[in-house]
Amino acid sequence: MANRFLRLHAQRDASAASLLRAYEKEQRATKNWNLYLYSLSQQHTALHKYYPKGALP
């Protein structure tokens, strides 16, 4: 009985750890994507600062 109990807990902990890893991976991807979008918007703003509207090369 104790072995079965320990095995169930080990399985539960392993699945929790894999869920946590997947969540952290997704968080990193989201962070990278947000940083990319932010830098893109900064570039866009900089372009409009140096080139008036309609005067882009």
C-alpha positions as CSV (number, residue, x, y, z in Angstrom):
1,M,0.0,0.0,0.0
2,A,2.8,2.4,0.9
3,N,4.6,1.7,-2.4
4,R,1.5,2.4,-4.4
5,F,1.0,5.6,-2.4
6,L,4.6,6.7,-3.1
7,R,4.4,5.8,-6.7
8,L,1.2,7.9,-7.2
9,H,2.9,10.8,-5.5
10,A,6.0,10.5,-7.7
11,Q,3.8,10.4,-10.8
12,R,1.9,13.5,-9.6
13,D,5.1,15.4,-8.8
14,A,6.6,14.5,-12.2
15,S,3.5,15.7,-14.1
16,A,3.5,18.9,-12.0
17,A,7.2,19.4,-12.8
18,S,6.5,18.9,-16.5
19,L,3.6,21.3,-16.4
20,L,5.7,23.9,-14.7
21,R,8.5,23.5,-17.3
22,A,5.9,23.9,-20.1
23,Y,4.5,27.0,-18.4
24,E,8.0,28.5,-17.9
25,K,8.9,27.8,-21.6
26,E,5.7,29.6,-22.7
27,Q,6.4,32.5,-20.4
28,R,9.9,32.9,-21.9
29,A,8.5,32.8,-25.4
30,T,5.9,35.4,-24.5
31,K,8.5,37.6,-22.9
32,N,10.7,37.3,-26.0
33,W,7.8,38.1,-28.3
34,N,6.8,41.1,-26.2
35,L,10.4,42.4,-26.3
36,Y,10.4,41.9,-30.1
37,L,7.2,43.8,-30.5
38,Y,8.4,46.6,-28.2
39,S,11.6,47.0,-30.2
40,L,9.6,47.0,-33.4
41,S,7.4,49.8,-32.1
42,Q,10.4,51.8,-30.9
43,Q,11.9,51.5,-34.4
44,H,8.6,52.6,-35.9
45,T,8.4,55.6,-33.6
46,A,12.1,56.5,-34.4
47,L,11.3,56.4,-38.1
48,H,8.4,58.8,-37.7
49,K,10.6,61.1,-35.6
50,Y,13.2,61.4,-38.4
51,Y,10.9,61.3,-41.3
52,P,7.7,63.4,-41.4
53,K,4.5,61.6,-42.4
54,G,4.5,60.7,-46.1
55,A,8.2,61.4,-46.5
56,L,9.5,57.9,-45.8
57,P,12.1,56.8,-48.4
